[in-house]
């Protein structure tokens, strides 16, 4: 009884390992690639924010009147809104790439299913009602 269980366990673990490696090969991208791209984008935005804050700080330090301070504030606000728009476009690009990858994987799965002859475990005609 125990040996049957161990054999089944070994077969299942071997199948799961091969399916994981197959999925990584077929996907085109490694699982960490999206993470790396996302981290690069976030770090780029942080650097932009830091440089804008340093520019705003220099503007405030050099201001000699209330009008100059007001101009610094307006400039900082404008730069912040500009950065926000850039981030939205970056996120939409990232989401678009992710969606394209998902659609590609879905098409590949459908092609593999058609090659196998339908659903797992048999043909589709076995589930069709007879008249």
C-alpha positions in Angstrom: 0.0 0.0 0.0 2.8 2.4 0.9 4.8 1.6 -2.2 1.8 2.3 -4.4 1.4 5.7 -2.7 5.1 6.4 -3.1 5.0 5.5 -6.8 2.0 7.8 -7.4 3.7 10.6 -5.4 6.9 10.2 -7.5 5.0 10.3 -10.8 3.0 13.3 -9.7 6.0 15.2 -8.6 7.9 14.4 -11.8 4.9 15.6 -13.9 4.6 18.8 -11.9 8.3 19.5 -12.4 8.1 19.0 -16.2 5.0 21.1 -16.5 6.8 24.0 -14.7 9.9 23.8 -16.8 7.7 23.5 -20.0 5.7 26.6 -18.9 8.9 28.5 -18.4 10.2 27.5 -21.9 7.0 28.2 -23.7 6.2 31.6 -22.0 9.2 33.3 -23.6 9.9 35.4 -20.5 11.4 34.2 -17.3 9.2 34.8 -14.2 11.6 37.5 -12.9 11.7 39.6 -16.1 8.5 41.4 -15.2 9.8 42.1 -11.7 13.1 43.5 -13.1 11.3 45.7 -15.6 8.9 47.0 -12.8 11.8 47.7 -10.4 13.7 49.6 -13.1 10.6 51.7 -13.8 10.0 52.5 -10.1 13.7 53.4 -9.5 13.6 55.7 -12.5 10.5 57.5 -11.1 12.2 57.8 -7.7 15.2 59.4 -9.3 13.0 61.8 -11.2 11.2 62.7 -8.0 14.4 63.3 -6.1 15.8 65.6 -8.8 12.6 67.6 -9.0 12.6 68.0 -5.2 16.2 69.1 -5.2 15.3 71.7 -7.9 12.3 72.9 -5.9 14.5 73.1 -2.8 17.1 75.2 -4.6 14.3 77.5 -6.0 12.9 78.0 -2.5 16.3 78.7 -1.0 17.1 81.3 -3.7 13.7 83.0 -3.4 13.8 86.6 -2.1 10.1 87.5 -2.2 6.6 86.0 -1.7 6.1 86.2 -5.5 9.3 84.1 -6.0 8.1 81.5 -3.5 4.7 81.4 -5.2 6.5 80.8 -8.6 8.5 78.0 -7.0 5.4 76.4 -5.7 3.6 76.6 -9.1 6.7 75.2 -10.9 6.9 72.3 -8.4 3.2 71.6 -8.9 3.5 71.7 -12.7 6.5 69.3 -12.6 4.6 66.9 -10.2 1.6 66.8 -12.6 3.9 66.2 -15.5 5.6 63.3 -13.7 2.2 61.8 -12.8 1.2 61.8 -16.5 4.5 60.1 -17.4 3.9 57.5 -14.8 0.4 56.8 -16.1 1.8 56.3 -19.6 4.5 54.0 -18.3 2.0 51.9 -16.3 -0.3 51.6 -19.4 2.7 50.4 -21.5 3.6 47.9 -18.8 0.0 46.7 -18.6 -0.3 46.5 -22.4 2.9 44.3 -22.5 1.6 42.1 -19.8 -1.8 41.7 -21.6 0.0 40.8 -24.8 2.1 38.2 -23.0 -1.1 36.7 -21.5 -2.8 36.6 -24.9 0.2 34.9 -26.4 0.3 32.3 -23.7 -3.5 31.7 -24.1 -3.1 31.2 -27.8 -0.2 28.8 -27.3 -2.4 26.8 -24.8 -5.2 26.6 -27.2 -2.9 25.4 -30.0 -1.5 22.7 -27.7 -5.1 21.6 -26.8 -6.0 21.4 -30.4 -2.9 19.3 -31.1 -3.9 16.9 -28.3 -7.4 16.6 -29.6 -9.5 18.7 -27.2 -9.7 18.6 -23.5 -7.5 16.6 -21.2 -8.2 13.0 -20.8 -10.1 12.3 -24.0 -11.9 13.7 -27.0 -14.7 16.2 -26.9 -17.1 13.8 -28.7 -17.3 11.6 -25.6 -19.1 14.4 -23.7 -21.5 15.3 -26.4 -25.1 14.1 -25.9 -26.3 11.4 -28.3 -29.6 11.6 -30.1 
